[in-house]
Amino acid sequence: NGTLKITDFQLHASTVKRYGLGAHRGRLNIQAGVNENDFYDGAWCAGRNDPYQWIEVDARRLTKFTGIITQGRNSLWLSDWVTSYKVMVSNDSHAWITVKNGSGNMIFEGNSEKEIPVLNELPVPIVARYIRINPRSWYEEGSICMRLEILGCPLPDPNNYYHRRNEMTTTDDLDFKHHSYKEMRQLMKVVNEMCPNITRIYNIGKSHQGLKLYAVEISDNPGEHEVGEPEFRYIAGAHGNEVLGRELMLLLMQFMCQEYLAGNPRITRLIEDTRIHLLPSINPDGYEMAYEVGSELGGWSLGRWTQDGIDINNNFPDLNTMLWEAEDRKKFQRKVPNHHIPIPEWYLSENATVSTNSSREKRRDKRRVG
């Protein structure tokens, strides 16, 4: 199944409640805006609750359709979802054929709540240009509202000589793909073996599930802090289900290694004058969790947080902002309290030792934190 890169102009509906609940808002995992009832609401909602409503996708070319994934309306206050629906296909948007199960029209089971995606595969793949979803029943205390994704593969257009004209290609010898945790480690190892004099692999610890958090250091003297040389650390994958940063980080380490070996003066100067740390996946548990289910069925939240529910992107210790703000507002004359500064758990122990002084008589004065 590949993305069809559907635009808003390819989404149509029988009726809509208002613009903010139009067909263009019926995409899987779309989120409502901060203020509901605006132009950015969380689903397509029909203007009427009857069995004659539909939402339609125009693929603009013959496509082998294989399945549908649906959700209800994303809303803090309302409960709207479709509990069953029919599927229809067409090549001209006038004559429609309903997907059948044997001799009768097939009724697909929809959602039982508004967020968990539900996948329904077609009994057999169907080739058509248009596909419609026709809700047949919905939550009795709600309205006809849904988000969806159509699964399918576009077929080559024999009449379009330029059907590949928009596809991007590259001449760089880089590994353009998604990498699992094992593949990520292997790629980092390959980079290290290609450029052993300027790279070093290390880890900063383990994730909740025991996966090591690997980083690659790039420098002309890897493993050494050099006086006056600036150091930069880049991390990615704080949200485990967001993969782009992770892959860009892997591409960057490959690119820098290859360009250094090729004698690129800009890359050479960068490596000789700075020390760079690249940590592609700081939340590998989240990535593995989301990857196992798939991007469509995982929703926007699966794998986003760590195993213990921490959003690393938002909950990362901020040691600076409140200090600067307090200074700007002249709240304090000298000291500024900062509750973000991490205190090791053993500091809170009744017998914790924070300093020890020894005299010639070997007497020890322990200051305890009580």
Contacts in CASP RR format, 6 or more apart in sequence:
PFRMAT RR
TARGET T0000
AUTHOR 0000-0000-0000
METHOD contacts of the structure
MODEL  1
NGTLKITDFQLHASTVKRYGLGAHRGRLNIQAGVNENDFYDGAWCAGRND
PYQWIEVDARRLTKFTGIITQGRNSLWLSDWVTSYKVMVSNDSHAWITVK
NGSGNMIFEGNSEKEIPVLNELPVPIVARYIRINPRSWYEEGSICMRLEI
LGCPLPDPNNYYHRRNEMTTTDDLDFKHHSYKEMRQLMKVVNEMCPNITR
IYNIGKSHQGLKLYAVEISDNPGEHEVGEPEFRYIAGAHGNEVLGRELML
LLMQFMCQEYLAGNPRITRLIEDTRIHLLPSINPDGYEMAYEVGSELGGW
SLGRWTQDGIDINNNFPDLNTMLWEAEDRKKFQRKVPNHHIPIPEWYLSE
NATVSTNSSREKRRDKRRVG
1 66 0 8 1.000
1 151 0 8 1.000
1 152 0 8 1.000
1 153 0 8 1.000
2 151 0 8 1.000
2 152 0 8 1.000
2 153 0 8 1.000
2 154 0 8 1.000
4 59 0 8 1.000
4 63 0 8 1.000
4 150 0 8 1.000
4 152 0 8 1.000
4 154 0 8 1.000
6 57 0 8 1.000
6 59 0 8 1.000
6 150 0 8 1.000
8 23 0 8 1.000
8 24 0 8 1.000
10 57 0 8 1.000
10 58 0 8 1.000
10 59 0 8 1.000
10 60 0 8 1.000
11 23 0 8 1.000
11 24 0 8 1.000
11 26 0 8 1.000
11 44 0 8 1.000
11 55 0 8 1.000
11 56 0 8 1.000
11 57 0 8 1.000
11 58 0 8 1.000
12 23 0 8 1.000
12 55 0 8 1.000
12 56 0 8 1.000
12 58 0 8 1.000
13 22 0 8 1.000
13 23 0 8 1.000
13 44 0 8 1.000
13 46 0 8 1.000
13 53 0 8 1.000
13 54 0 8 1.000
13 55 0 8 1.000
13 56 0 8 1.000
14 46 0 8 1.000
14 52 0 8 1.000
14 53 0 8 1.000
14 54 0 8 1.000
14 55 0 8 1.000
15 46 0 8 1.000
15 47 0 8 1.000
15 48 0 8 1.000
15 53 0 8 1.000
16 22 0 8 1.000
16 23 0 8 1.000
16 44 0 8 1.000
16 45 0 8 1.000
16 46 0 8 1.000
16 47 0 8 1.000
17 45 0 8 1.000
17 46 0 8 1.000
17 47 0 8 1.000
17 143 0 8 1.000
19 39 0 8 1.000
20 38 0 8 1.000
20 39 0 8 1.000
20 40 0 8 1.000
20 41 0 8 1.000
21 41 0 8 1.000
21 42 0 8 1.000
21 43 0 8 1.000
21 44 0 8 1.000
21 45 0 8 1.000
21 145 0 8 1.000
22 44 0 8 1.000
22 45 0 8 1.000
23 44 0 8 1.000
23 55 0 8 1.000
23 56 0 8 1.000
24 44 0 8 1.000
25 40 0 8 1.000
25 41 0 8 1.000
25 42 0 8 1.000
25 43 0 8 1.000
25 44 0 8 1.000
25 147 0 8 1.000
26 42 0 8 1.000
26 43 0 8 1.000
26 44 0 8 1.000
26 55 0 8 1.000
26 146 0 8 1.000
26 147 0 8 1.000
26 148 0 8 1.000
27 147 0 8 1.000
27 148 0 8 1.000
27 149 0 8 1.000
28 69 0 8 1.000
28 70 0 8 1.000
28 71 0 8 1.000
28 117 0 8 1.000
28 147 0 8 1.000
28 148 0 8 1.000
28 149 0 8 1.000
28 296 0 8 1.000
28 299 0 8 1.000
29 71 0 8 1.000
29 117 0 8 1.000
29 147 0 8 1.000
29 296 0 8 1.000
29 299 0 8 1.000
29 300 0 8 1.000
30 42 0 8 1.000
30 43 0 8 1.000
30 74 0 8 1.000
30 147 0 8 1.000
31 42 0 8 1.000
31 74 0 8 1.000
31 300 0 8 1.000
32 40 0 8 1.000
32 41 0 8 1.000
32 42 0 8 1.000
32 73 0 8 1.000
32 74 0 8 1.000
32 75 0 8 1.000
32 76 0 8 1.000
33 40 0 8 1.000
33 41 0 8 1.000
33 42 0 8 1.000
36 42 0 8 1.000
36 75 0 8 1.000
36 76 0 8 1.000
36 77 0 8 1.000
36 78 0 8 1.000
41 73 0 8 1.000
41 75 0 8 1.000
42 73 0 8 1.000
42 74 0 8 1.000
42 75 0 8 1.000
42 147 0 8 1.000
43 71 0 8 1.000
43 72 0 8 1.000
43 73 0 8 1.000
43 74 0 8 1.000
43 75 0 8 1.000
43 80 0 8 1.000
43 145 0 8 1.000
43 146 0 8 1.000
43 147 0 8 1.000
44 55 0 8 1.000
44 145 0 8 1.000
44 146 0 8 1.000
44 147 0 8 1.000
45 73 0 8 1.000
45 80 0 8 1.000
45 143 0 8 1.000
45 144 0 8 1.000
45 145 0 8 1.000
46 53 0 8 1.000
46 135 0 8 1.000
46 143 0 8 1.000
46 144 0 8 1.000
46 145 0 8 1.000
47 53 0 8 1.000
47 144 0 8 1.000
48 144 0 8 1.000
49 138 0 8 1.000
49 142 0 8 1.000
49 143 0 8 1.000
49 144 0 8 1.000
51 134 0 8 1.000
51 135 0 8 1.000
51 136 0 8 1.000
52 134 0 8 1.000
53 134 0 8 1.000
53 135 0 8 1.000
53 144 0 8 1.000
54 88 0 8 1.000
54 132 0 8 1.000
54 133 0 8 1.000
54 134 0 8 1.000
54 135 0 8 1.000
55 132 0 8 1.000
55 133 0 8 1.000
55 146 0 8 1.000
55 148 0 8 1.000
56 93 0 8 1.000
56 130 0 8 1.000
56 131 0 8 1.000
56 132 0 8 1.000
56 133 0 8 1.000
57 130 0 8 1.000
57 131 0 8 1.000
57 132 0 8 1.000
57 150 0 8 1.000
58 93 0 8 1.000
58 129 0 8 1.000
58 130 0 8 1.000
59 128 0 8 1.000
59 129 0 8 1.000
59 130 0 8 1.000
59 131 0 8 1.000
59 150 0 8 1.000
59 154 0 8 1.000
60 129 0 8 1.000
61 129 0 8 1.000
61 154 0 8 1.000
61 155 0 8 1.000
61 157 0 8 1.000
62 91 0 8 1.000
62 127 0 8 1.000
62 128 0 8 1.000
62 129 0 8 1.000
62 154 0 8 1.000
62 155 0 8 1.000
62 157 0 8 1.000
63 127 0 8 1.000
63 128 0 8 1.000
63 129 0 8 1.000
63 152 0 8 1.000
63 153 0 8 1.000
63 154 0 8 1.000
63 155 0 8 1.000
64 125 0 8 1.000
64 126 0 8 1.000
64 127 0 8 1.000
64 152 0 8 1.000
64 153 0 8 1.000
64 155 0 8 1.000
65 89 0 8 1.000
65 122 0 8 1.000
65 125 0 8 1.000
65 126 0 8 1.000
65 127 0 8 1.000
65 128 0 8 1.000
65 131 0 8 1.000
65 150 0 8 1.000
65 151 0 8 1.000
65 152 0 8 1.000
66 121 0 8 1.000
66 122 0 8 1.000
66 125 0 8 1.000
66 151 0 8 1.000
66 152 0 8 1.000
66 153 0 8 1.000
67 119 0 8 1.000
67 120 0 8 1.000
67 121 0 8 1.000
67 122 0 8 1.000
67 150 0 8 1.000
67 151 0 8 1.000
67 152 0 8 1.000
68 87 0 8 1.000
68 108 0 8 1.000
68 119 0 8 1.000
68 120 0 8 1.000
68 122 0 8 1.000
68 133 0 8 1.000
68 148 0 8 1.000
68 149 0 8 1.000
68 150 0 8 1.000
68 151 0 8 1.000
69 117 0 8 1.000
69 118 0 8 1.000
69 119 0 8 1.000
69 120 0 8 1.000
69 148 0 8 1.000
69 149 0 8 1.000
69 151 0 8 1.000
69 296 0 8 1.000
69 297 0 8 1.000
70 82 0 8 1.000
70 85 0 8 1.000
70 110 0 8 1.000
70 111 0 8 1.000
70 117 0 8 1.000
70 118 0 8 1.000
70 120 0 8 1.000
70 133 0 8 1.000
70 146 0 8 1.000
70 147 0 8 1.000
70 148 0 8 1.000
71 81 0 8 1.000
71 111 0 8 1.000
71 114 0 8 1.000
71 115 0 8 1.000
71 116 0 8 1.000
71 117 0 8 1.000
71 118 0 8 1.000
71 146 0 8 1.000
71 147 0 8 1.000
71 148 0 8 1.000
72 80 0 8 1.000
72 81 0 8 1.000
72 82 0 8 1.000
72 111 0 8 1.000
72 113 0 8 1.000
72 114 0 8 1.000
72 115 0 8 1.000
72 145 0 8 1.000
72 146 0 8 1.000
72 147 0 8 1.000
73 79 0 8 1.000
73 80 0 8 1.000
73 81 0 8 1.000
73 114 0 8 1.000
73 145 0 8 1.000
73 146 0 8 1.000
73 147 0 8 1.000
74 114 0 8 1.000
74 115 0 8 1.000
74 147 0 8 1.000
75 114 0 8 1.000
78 142 0 8 1.000
79 113 0 8 1.000
79 114 0 8 1.000
79 139 0 8 1.000
79 141 0 8 1.000
79 142 0 8 1.000
80 114 0 8 1.000
80 138 0 8 1.000
80 139 0 8 1.000
80 142 0 8 1.000
80 143 0 8 1.000
80 144 0 8 1.000
80 145 0 8 1.000
81 110 0 8 1.000
81 111 0 8 1.000
81 112 0 8 1.000
81 113 0 8 1.000
81 114 0 8 1.000
81 138 0 8 1.000
81 139 0 8 1.000
81 142 0 8 1.000
81 145 0 8 1.000
81 146 0 8 1.000
82 110 0 8 1.000
82 111 0 8 1.000
82 135 0 8 1.000
82 137 0 8 1.000
82 138 0 8 1.000
82 139 0 8 1.000
82 144 0 8 1.000
82 145 0 8 1.000
82 146 0 8 1.000
83 109 0 8 1.000
83 110 0 8 1.000
83 111 0 8 1.000
83 112 0 8 1.000
83 137 0 8 1.000
83 138 0 8 1.000
83 139 0 8 1.000
84 107 0 8 1.000
84 108 0 8 1.000
84 109 0 8 1.000
84 110 0 8 1.000
84 135 0 8 1.000
84 136 0 8 1.000
84 137 0 8 1.000
85 107 0 8 1.000
85 108 0 8 1.000
85 110 0 8 1.000
85 133 0 8 1.000
85 134 0 8 1.000
85 135 0 8 1.000
85 136 0 8 1.000
86 98 0 8 1.000
86 99 0 8 1.000
86 105 0 8 1.000
86 106 0 8 1.000
86 107 0 8 1.000
86 108 0 8 1.000
86 133 0 8 1.000
86 134 0 8 1.000
86 136 0 8 1.000
87 98 0 8 1.000
87 99 0 8 1.000
87 106 0 8 1.000
87 108 0 8 1.000
87 122 0 8 1.000
87 131 0 8 1.000
87 132 0 8 1.000
87 133 0 8 1.000
87 134 0 8 1.000
88 96 0 8 1.000
88 97 0 8 1.000
88 98 0 8 1.000
88 99 0 8 1.000
88 131 0 8 1.000
88 132 0 8 1.000
88 134 0 8 1.000
89 96 0 8 1.000
89 97 0 8 1.000
89 99 0 8 1.000
89 126 0 8 1.000
89 128 0 8 1.000
89 130 0 8 1.000
89 131 0 8 1.000
89 132 0 8 1.000
90 96 0 8 1.000
90 97 0 8 1.000
90 128 0 8 1.000
90 129 0 8 1.000
90 130 0 8 1.000
90 131 0 8 1.000
90 132 0 8 1.000
91 128 0 8 1.000
91 129 0 8 1.000
91 130 0 8 1.000
92 129 0 8 1.000
92 130 0 8 1.000
93 129 0 8 1.000
93 130 0 8 1.000
96 132 0 8 1.000
97 128 0 8 1.000
98 105 0 8 1.000
98 106 0 8 1.000
99 105 0 8 1.000
99 106 0 8 1.000
99 122 0 8 1.000
99 123 0 8 1.000
99 126 0 8 1.000
100 106 0 8 1.000
100 123 0 8 1.000
101 123 0 8 1.000
102 123 0 8 1.000
106 123 0 8 1.000
107 136 0 8 1.000
108 120 0 8 1.000
109 118 0 8 1.000
109 120 0 8 1.000
110 118 0 8 1.000
110 120 0 8 1.000
111 118 0 8 1.000
111 146 0 8 1.000
115 299 0 8 1.000
117 296 0 8 1.000
117 297 0 8 1.000
117 298 0 8 1.000
117 299 0 8 1.000
119 296 0 8 1.000
119 297 0 8 1.000
121 151 0 8 1.000
125 152 0 8 1.000
127 155 0 8 1.000
131 150 0 8 1.000
133 146 0 8 1.000
133 148 0 8 1.000
135 144 0 8 1.000
135 146 0 8 1.000
138 144 0 8 1.000
138 145 0 8 1.000
149 296 0 8 1.000
151 296 0 8 1.000
156 163 0 8 1.000
157 163 0 8 1.000
170 176 0 8 1.000
172 255 0 8 1.000
172 258 0 8 1.000
173 258 0 8 1.000
174 251 0 8 1.000
174 254 0 8 1.000
174 255 0 8 1.000
174 258 0 8 1.000
175 187 0 8 1.000
175 250 0 8 1.000
175 251 0 8 1.000
175 254 0 8 1.000
176 251 0 8 1.000
177 247 0 8 1.000
178 243 0 8 1.000
178 247 0 8 1.000
179 187 0 8 1.000
179 246 0 8 1.000
179 247 0 8 1.000
179 250 0 8 1.000
180 288 0 8 1.000
180 291 0 8 1.000
181 211 0 8 1.000
181 281 0 8 1.000
181 284 0 8 1.000
181 287 0 8 1.000
181 288 0 8 1.000
184 214 0 8 1.000
184 246 0 8 1.000
184 250 0 8 1.000
184 280 0 8 1.000
184 281 0 8 1.000
185 214 0 8 1.000
187 250 0 8 1.000
187 254 0 8 1.000
188 201 0 8 1.000
188 214 0 8 1.000
188 216 0 8 1.000
188 250 0 8 1.000
188 253 0 8 1.000
188 280 0 8 1.000
189 201 0 8 1.000
191 199 0 8 1.000
191 216 0 8 1.000
191 253 0 8 1.000
191 254 0 8 1.000
191 257 0 8 1.000
192 199 0 8 1.000
192 200 0 8 1.000
192 201 0 8 1.000
192 216 0 8 1.000
194 257 0 8 1.000
194 258 0 8 1.000
194 261 0 8 1.000
195 257 0 8 1.000
195 260 0 8 1.000
195 261 0 8 1.000
197 220 0 8 1.000
197 222 0 8 1.000
198 218 0 8 1.000
198 219 0 8 1.000
198 220 0 8 1.000
198 222 0 8 1.000
198 257 0 8 1.000
198 260 0 8 1.000
198 271 0 8 1.000
199 216 0 8 1.000
199 217 0 8 1.000
199 218 0 8 1.000
199 222 0 8 1.000
199 253 0 8 1.000
199 257 0 8 1.000
200 216 0 8 1.000
200 217 0 8 1.000
200 219 0 8 1.000
200 222 0 8 1.000
200 223 0 8 1.000
201 214 0 8 1.000
201 215 0 8 1.000
201 216 0 8 1.000
201 217 0 8 1.000
202 214 0 8 1.000
202 215 0 8 1.000
202 217 0 8 1.000
203 212 0 8 1.000
203 213 0 8 1.000
203 214 0 8 1.000
203 215 0 8 1.000
204 213 0 8 1.000
204 215 0 8 1.000
204 279 0 8 1.000
205 212 0 8 1.000
205 213 0 8 1.000
206 212 0 8 1.000
206 213 0 8 1.000
207 213 0 8 1.000
207 283 0 8 1.000
207 284 0 8 1.000
207 285 0 8 1.000
207 306 0 8 1.000
207 307 0 8 1.000
208 285 0 8 1.000
208 306 0 8 1.000
208 307 0 8 1.000
208 308 0 8 1.000
209 284 0 8 1.000
209 285 0 8 1.000
209 288 0 8 1.000
209 307 0 8 1.000
211 284 0 8 1.000
211 285 0 8 1.000
211 288 0 8 1.000
213 279 0 8 1.000
213 281 0 8 1.000
213 282 0 8 1.000
213 284 0 8 1.000
214 279 0 8 1.000
214 280 0 8 1.000
214 281 0 8 1.000
215 277 0 8 1.000
215 278 0 8 1.000
215 279 0 8 1.000
216 253 0 8 1.000
216 277 0 8 1.000
216 278 0 8 1.000
217 223 0 8 1.000
217 275 0 8 1.000
217 276 0 8 1.000
217 277 0 8 1.000
217 278 0 8 1.000
218 253 0 8 1.000
218 256 0 8 1.000
218 257 0 8 1.000
218 271 0 8 1.000
218 275 0 8 1.000
218 276 0 8 1.000
218 277 0 8 1.000
218 278 0 8 1.000
219 226 0 8 1.000
219 271 0 8 1.000
219 274 0 8 1.000
219 275 0 8 1.000
219 276 0 8 1.000
220 271 0 8 1.000
220 272 0 8 1.000
225 231 0 8 1.000
225 275 0 8 1.000
226 275 0 8 1.000
229 273 0 8 1.000
229 274 0 8 1.000
229 275 0 8 1.000
230 273 0 8 1.000
230 274 0 8 1.000
230 275 0 8 1.000
231 274 0 8 1.000
231 275 0 8 1.000
231 276 0 8 1.000
231 277 0 8 1.000
232 274 0 8 1.000
232 275 0 8 1.000
232 276 0 8 1.000
232 277 0 8 1.000
233 276 0 8 1.000
233 277 0 8 1.000
233 279 0 8 1.000
234 249 0 8 1.000
234 252 0 8 1.000
234 276 0 8 1.000
234 277 0 8 1.000
234 278 0 8 1.000
234 279 0 8 1.000
235 279 0 8 1.000
235 282 0 8 1.000
236 245 0 8 1.000
236 246 0 8 1.000
236 248 0 8 1.000
236 249 0 8 1.000
236 279 0 8 1.000
236 280 0 8 1.000
236 281 0 8 1.000
236 282 0 8 1.000
237 243 0 8 1.000
237 245 0 8 1.000
237 246 0 8 1.000
237 280 0 8 1.000
237 281 0 8 1.000
237 282 0 8 1.000
237 283 0 8 1.000
237 287 0 8 1.000
238 282 0 8 1.000
238 283 0 8 1.000
238 311 0 8 1.000
238 312 0 8 1.000
238 313 0 8 1.000
238 316 0 8 1.000
239 283 0 8 1.000
239 303 0 8 1.000
239 304 0 8 1.000
239 305 0 8 1.000
239 311 0 8 1.000
239 312 0 8 1.000
239 313 0 8 1.000
240 246 0 8 1.000
240 281 0 8 1.000
240 283 0 8 1.000
240 284 0 8 1.000
240 285 0 8 1.000
240 286 0 8 1.000
240 287 0 8 1.000
240 289 0 8 1.000
240 290 0 8 1.000
240 303 0 8 1.000
240 304 0 8 1.000
241 286 0 8 1.000
241 287 0 8 1.000
241 289 0 8 1.000
241 290 0 8 1.000
241 295 0 8 1.000
241 298 0 8 1.000
241 299 0 8 1.000
241 300 0 8 1.000
241 301 0 8 1.000
241 302 0 8 1.000
241 303 0 8 1.000
241 304 0 8 1.000
242 304 0 8 1.000
243 287 0 8 1.000
245 280 0 8 1.000
246 280 0 8 1.000
246 281 0 8 1.000
246 287 0 8 1.000
247 280 0 8 1.000
249 278 0 8 1.000
249 279 0 8 1.000
249 280 0 8 1.000
250 280 0 8 1.000
252 278 0 8 1.000
253 278 0 8 1.000
256 267 0 8 1.000
256 270 0 8 1.000
256 271 0 8 1.000
256 276 0 8 1.000
259 266 0 8 1.000
259 267 0 8 1.000
260 267 0 8 1.000
260 268 0 8 1.000
260 271 0 8 1.000
270 276 0 8 1.000
281 287 0 8 1.000
282 312 0 8 1.000
283 303 0 8 1.000
283 305 0 8 1.000
283 306 0 8 1.000
283 312 0 8 1.000
285 303 0 8 1.000
285 306 0 8 1.000
285 307 0 8 1.000
286 302 0 8 1.000
286 303 0 8 1.000
286 304 0 8 1.000
286 305 0 8 1.000
286 306 0 8 1.000
286 307 0 8 1.000
287 303 0 8 1.000
289 302 0 8 1.000
289 303 0 8 1.000
290 298 0 8 1.000
290 302 0 8 1.000
290 303 0 8 1.000
293 302 0 8 1.000
304 311 0 8 1.000
305 311 0 8 1.000
305 312 0 8 1.000
306 312 0 8 1.000
317 340 0 8 1.000
317 341 0 8 1.000
317 342 0 8 1.000
318 340 0 8 1.000
319 338 0 8 1.000
319 340 0 8 1.000
319 341 0 8 1.000
322 336 0 8 1.000
322 338 0 8 1.000
322 340 0 8 1.000
323 336 0 8 1.000
323 338 0 8 1.000
326 332 0 8 1.000
326 336 0 8 1.000
327 336 0 8 1.000
346 352 0 8 1.000
347 354 0 8 1.000
347 369 0 8 1.000
348 369 0 8 1.000
349 369 0 8 1.000
350 368 0 8 1.000
350 370 0 8 1.000
351 368 0 8 1.000
352 368 0 8 1.000
352 369 0 8 1.000
353 366 0 8 1.000
353 367 0 8 1.000
353 368 0 8 1.000
354 367 0 8 1.000
354 368 0 8 1.000
354 369 0 8 1.000
355 366 0 8 1.000
355 367 0 8 1.000
356 364 0 8 1.000
356 365 0 8 1.000
356 366 0 8 1.000
357 364 0 8 1.000
357 365 0 8 1.000
358 364 0 8 1.000
END
